[in-house]
Amino acid sequence: MQLAGAVALVVVLGVVGAAIAGGGGHKISERLTGYEETPLTLSTPATGEFKARISRFDDQIRWRLSYRGFESDVTQAHIHFGARATSGGVSVWLCGNPSPTVTPPAGTATCPLREGTVTGIAEADDVVGPATQGIAAMEFDELVDALRAGATYANVHTVNRGAGEIRAQLEDDDDHGHRGRH
């Protein structure tokens, strides 16, 4: 009897452990539009989608950015540190196209020009700041705290709209009652 009880306990603990590990972290899923851009709301045919999973075990954020409908070429895309309806500094480069005025960090993916998808994994060495707002380079935990607090946004910049053409405030689906726009 004792052996059967011990085996049952091991099985239950194994199932619970697998369920916790399978959760793996927090999810974000948002639609990017010109309506969320600042300081001026924009009307644009461009749209996008940003999805991410924050891994609490691996210290990484796996992300996917898709967009389409731009009337001029995409120059760069980022995760910024900024509350809803405010602008903030760059925390992570998602993609970038080198130009005389833009130099993405080494290893940054190239942005598809008018439509496409780019994916990546952000880790501590991908966090570039913004130091003036209290997140120094490589401060991954501070970025994750900001993501979970809803104090970050993703946006895509274009030739015609250098400050950004589409944007979405990033809300942690798990902490905010699934408010993400799927």
N, C-alpha and C positions, 0 to 999 in steps of 0.2 A: 504494500500500500504506500509506504513512504517513497519508494522508487517511482511509482506512478505519479505521485503528487509532485515530486521533484521534476520529473520530465514535463508535466503539465505546466509548471511554473516557468521552466526554461523556454517552452514553446510560446507561452503568453508574452514573456519578456522579449523574445525574439521578434514576435509580430509587432509589439508596441515600438520597439527600436527601429524596425524597418519602416513603420508608418511615420515616425518622426523624421528619420533620415530621408524618406521619400518626399517629404514636404520641401526640403532643401532650401527654403527661403521665401522671400516676399516677391510678389509679381506686380508689375506695372504694365498697363496697356492703355494708351492714349491716342487720340486722333489730333493731328496738327492741322490748324487752319490759320488764315490771316486774321480772323476775328480775335485771336488772343495776343496778337503782336502789340508791342508798346514802342514808343510812346503813342503811336497812332494805330488804331485798328485798321486793317487792310482788307479790301475786297480783291480777291485773287482766285483764279481757277485752280490754283495749286492746292493739293491736300497731301497729307502724309499720315503715317502710323508709326508709333514708337512702342516697342515692347521690350521689357527687361525682366530679369529675374535676379534678385539680390541673393547671393549664397552666403548664409551665415557660417558655413563650414569652410569654404575655400577662399574667403576674402576676395570675391570677384563679383562683377556684375556682367552677366551675359545679356547682350542687347541686340536688337534688330531695328533698323530704320528703313522704311519704304516711303517713297514719295513719287508724285506724278503731277503733270499739268502746269509746269513752270513755263513762262514765256521768255525767260532768259536763263542762262546757265547757272547752275548751283556752284557756289564758290567754297562753301564750308558748312559744317553742321556741328553742333556742340550740345553738351549738357551744361547749363548755366546755373549758378547759385543765385536765386532770386525768387521772391514771393510773387504771388499772383498779381498781375497788373503792374509789376515793376521790372526794371532791367537789372541784370547782374552780370558779374564777370564769368569767364569761362572756367569750368571745372574739369571737363573731359572733352577732348576732340573726338567726334564720331567719324568725320571724314573731312578732307580738305584738298583743294586743288591749288598747287603752288602758282603764285602770280607775283608781279612786282610789289604788291602790298600785302600778300598773305604767304606766310611760311609755316605750314603745319609742322608739328614735331615729327622727328624721324619715326618711321613705322606707321604713321597715320594712313588709313585707307584713302584711296582716291574716291571722290564723290562722283556718282553717275551724273552726267550733265543736266538732263531734263527730267528723267524718271529712272527709277531703279531701286535696288535694295542693297544695303550694306549692313554687315553684321560684325560683331566683335566681342571681345571680353575686356572689360576695364578692371585693372588691378591698381594697387598703390602707385606703381610707377607711371600710370596714365593720368593721375590726378595732377593738374597743373596749377590749381589755385581755386579761387582768387585770394591771394594773400591779403589784399587790402580789405577783404571782407571776413577774414579770420580763418580761411582754409588755405594752409600752406601746401606747397607741392608735396605729393605723396601722402597726404593725410586722408587715407581711405575711410577710416572710421567716421571722420567729420562729414565727408560726403554722404556716406550711408545714413547718418543721422539726419542730414538735410533732406535727402530723398524721402525718408520715412516721415518727416515732418511736413512734406508737401512744399518745401522751400526750394525746389529746383524746377527747371523747365528745359525742354529740348526745343531747339529751333534750327531752321535751315535758312542760310543766307544765299542770296543770288546777286548776279551782276546788277540787275535793276533795283534790288532792295538790299543794299549792303548791310543794313542794321538787322535784317531778318525779314523773311516773307511769310513763313508759317511757323507756328509755335503751339506747344501744349504744356500746361502745367503738369508736372509728374506727380501723381497721387499713388501711394502704395495701396493697391487693391485690398490687401489683407488688413491694413490698419484703418482704412477709411470706408468700410462697408461696401466694397466693390463699386466705388464711384467711377472707376475707369470706364471710358467709352469704348466698348469692344467692337 
